[in-house]
Amino acid sequence: IGVQWIHQLVSSLVAYVMFLILPPELSKIAVPVWAMLYISAGHIHRQYINYLGWDMDFTGAQMVLTMKLYSLAWNLYDGQALAKGEGSRASKKCAPFAVKELPGIIE
């Protein structure tokens, strides 16, 4: 894989900055859209340069990271909605997974 780890670093840092800047109501949509656009661009690029080929590249790990960023965005929204007492039925159902505040960048 070589230096392709930079893709996970860049997409994670961009998502973290989005979590810091955007309110949870907006980041629950913006972060998953960013992650899906990034992984889609990676897949399209790979199809373009190696159509029907088999190479190990960053997209495998990026798919897992996309799922994790997606779930963190919604868990942060649920945690902050429940803390305000505004939780919907879905938020209350997902309360065990709710994250009340953004973890540190190393966590």
N, C-alpha and C positions, 0 to 999 in steps of 0.2 A: 504494500500500500504506500510505503514511502512517506512523502510529505502531504498526503491527502488528508491527514488528520486536521489540517488547517480549516477544512470545511466545517467540522464539528465545532471548532473553537469560534469561528466567525459567526456561525448561526446561533450558537449559544450566547455569545456576547451581545449580538443584536437583540435577541429575545430578552436578555436580562435588562438591557437599557430600555426596551419597550415596557417591561414590567415596572421599572423605576419611574418612567415618565407618565405612562398612561394610567388612567383610573381602571380598576378591575372590570367595570362594566364594558370598557372598550378593549382592554387587553385580552379578555376572554375570546374575542373575535380576531383581533389584529395579530396576536402571536400565532394561533393556528394557521391563519392565512399566510403569514410570513413563512412558517415552517413548510407548509404544503407547496408554496411557490418555489422555495429553495430546492426541495426534493424533486419537484417536477422538472425544474430546470436541469438538475443533475441527471435525471433519467433521460430527458430529451437530448442532452449533450452526449450522453453515453450511447444512445441509439444512433446518433449522427456519426460519431467517430468509430463505432464498433458494432455495426448493425448485425444482429444474430450471432455475435461473438460471445465468448464467455471470459470475462476478466473480473478479477476481484478488485473492486474500487470502493470509494467512500460511501456509495449509496446504501449499502447494507446497514452500516452503523448509523447512517443518517436517517434511515427509516425508523429505527428504534428511538433515536433522539427526537424525531418528529412526534412520535407517540408520547414521549415523556414531556415534551414542552406543551403539547396539547392538553394533557391531563393536568399539568401544573397550572396552566392558565385557568382552567375551570375550577380546580381545587382552591386556588387563591380567591376566585370570585365567590365560591360557596362559603369559604371561611370568613370573608369580610361581610358577606350578606347576612350570615348567621350571627356575627358579632353585633351587627346593627339591629338585629331582630326582624330583618326583612326577608328571611329565607322562604323560598317557595317550597312546594312539596318535594320537588326534586332535590333542592339544596338540603332539606332536612333528611332525606333518604341517604344522601351522600355525606352526612355530617362526620362519620368516622374518618373520612379521607380529607376533610377540609383542612386547609392550611391558612392559619390566621394572619400571618405576616410573611413577607418575602424572605426566604432564607438568604444567608450570606452567599457571596459569589463562589466560595470554595465548597460550600455544602452541596 
